[in-house]
Amino acid sequence: MKRLLIAVLSVNAALLLARVVQELPKDAEAAPTEYILDNGQPGTSSTGTWTSSGGAGFYGANSLYAKNGPVYTWTFSGITAGQYDVYAWWTQYASRGTAVPYSIVHSGGTATVNVNQQTNGGKWNLLGTY
């Protein structure tokens, strides 16, 4: 079943960016389509104060972090209806949260995934398929 993805990814605390990869039919030969939004690009917004991180392994130009309340949002536009794998990339650091909430708004509602940002930094991490 295909679903329209309205991707709004919000994060409290440390974060970086998100990527959605379109799921293709099993018989498709083409590579998946990737949509990548990095912090500061069109389609992103934030509340509160965000600071450049000193953590290693960031994606793009830099990594941002915030504590206790600020929210960073990525809104994907111009994507086709379908099911998507949603990924996030962060830098790991000992002071980062162990249950950082990522809220993914999609056609079926909102899913929240809590991640430990003290581990798995410097790579794409699957949040789920929506």
C-alpha distance (Angstrom), angle and dihedral (degrees) to the residues before:
residue distance angle dihedral
M1 . . .
K2 3.78 . .
R3 3.78 119.4 .
L4 3.76 130.9 -169.6
L5 3.77 108.5 -113.4
I6 3.77 116.7 -144.7
A7 3.77 96.7 -176.2
V8 3.76 116.6 -159.4
L9 3.77 111.2 158.8
S10 3.78 115.9 -168.0
V11 3.76 125.3 -176.2
N12 3.78 133.0 -172.1
A13 3.83 112.8 -155.0
A14 3.80 125.8 1.0
L15 3.77 118.8 6.7
L16 3.70 146.8 141.6
L17 3.75 121.6 -169.0
A18 3.73 145.5 -51.8
R19 3.76 137.6 -123.5
V20 3.78 129.7 -160.0
V21 3.78 120.6 -157.1
Q22 3.78 117.6 -160.8
E23 3.78 112.6 -124.6
L24 3.80 109.9 -127.9
P25 3.81 126.6 -157.3
K26 3.82 111.7 -88.5
D27 3.81 91.4 -111.1
A28 3.81 93.9 52.4
E29 3.79 115.1 113.4
A30 3.79 98.8 -165.8
A31 3.79 121.5 97.7
P32 3.83 116.6 -103.4
T33 3.77 117.4 -90.2
E34 3.80 112.7 -112.8
Y35 3.79 125.7 -154.3
I36 3.79 112.6 -169.9
L37 3.80 126.8 -173.7
D38 3.79 118.4 -175.2
N39 3.77 125.4 -167.8
G40 3.80 112.8 -77.4
Q41 3.80 95.9 22.7
P42 3.83 124.8 120.4
G43 3.80 107.7 -79.1
T44 3.80 93.8 42.2
S45 3.78 129.9 101.0
S46 3.78 137.8 166.2
T47 3.76 144.7 -163.4
G48 3.77 126.2 -148.3
T49 3.79 127.2 10.3
W50 3.81 121.9 -36.2
T51 3.81 123.2 -173.0
S52 3.82 131.9 -162.6
S53 3.78 109.4 -100.4
G54 3.79 125.5 -128.7
G55 3.81 89.6 -151.0
A56 3.80 117.5 122.6
G57 3.80 124.8 -125.0
F58 3.80 100.1 46.7
Y59 3.80 123.7 161.3
G60 3.79 118.7 -123.0
A61 3.80 123.1 -11.4
N62 3.81 99.1 -22.4
S63 3.79 148.0 -29.8
L64 3.79 127.4 -109.7
Y65 3.77 131.8 -152.3
A66 3.79 137.7 -173.9
K67 3.78 136.0 175.8
N68 3.80 136.3 -136.7
G69 3.77 109.4 -2.5
P70 3.81 116.0 -3.8
V71 3.80 115.4 119.7
Y72 3.80 128.9 -152.3
T73 3.82 117.1 -160.6
W74 3.79 131.3 -164.3
T75 3.82 116.3 -165.3
F76 3.79 116.2 -168.2
S77 3.80 115.3 -152.7
G78 3.76 133.6 -178.8
I79 3.82 95.1 32.7
T80 3.77 122.7 136.0
A81 3.78 125.2 -113.9
G82 3.78 113.0 -89.1
Q83 3.74 146.4 94.1
Y84 3.81 116.3 -60.6
D85 3.78 137.5 -166.2
V86 3.82 106.6 -133.5
Y87 3.81 118.3 -150.0
A88 3.79 134.8 -178.2
W89 3.80 131.2 -160.8
W90 3.79 124.0 -156.0
T91 3.77 140.1 161.7
Q92 3.76 113.7 -112.4
Y93 3.76 120.8 -130.1
A94 3.80 133.2 166.6
S95 3.81 92.2 -117.7
R96 3.83 94.9 52.2
G97 3.77 122.9 110.0
T98 3.78 121.9 -88.3
A99 3.82 94.2 -150.2
V100 3.82 105.7 34.8
P101 3.83 108.4 170.0
Y102 3.80 120.7 -131.0
S103 3.81 112.2 -171.6
I104 3.80 115.0 -157.5
V105 3.81 114.4 -164.8
H106 3.81 111.1 -157.4
S107 3.80 139.6 155.3
G108 3.82 91.9 -80.2
G109 3.82 95.8 50.9
T110 3.78 132.5 -90.0
A111 3.79 126.7 -37.6
T112 3.79 121.7 -165.9
V113 3.79 119.8 -155.7
N114 3.81 119.7 -171.7
V115 3.80 115.1 -150.1
N116 3.79 134.2 -170.5
Q117 3.80 105.6 -126.1
Q118 3.80 92.1 -171.1
T119 3.83 86.7 78.2
N120 3.82 139.8 38.5
G121 3.80 95.3 32.7
G122 3.79 124.2 157.1
K123 3.81 96.1 39.6
W124 3.78 143.6 70.8
N125 3.80 112.1 -83.5
L126 3.80 120.7 -163.0
L127 3.82 113.0 -124.7
G128 3.79 94.8 -179.3
T129 3.79 145.5 -77.4
Y130 3.80 118.6 -78.5
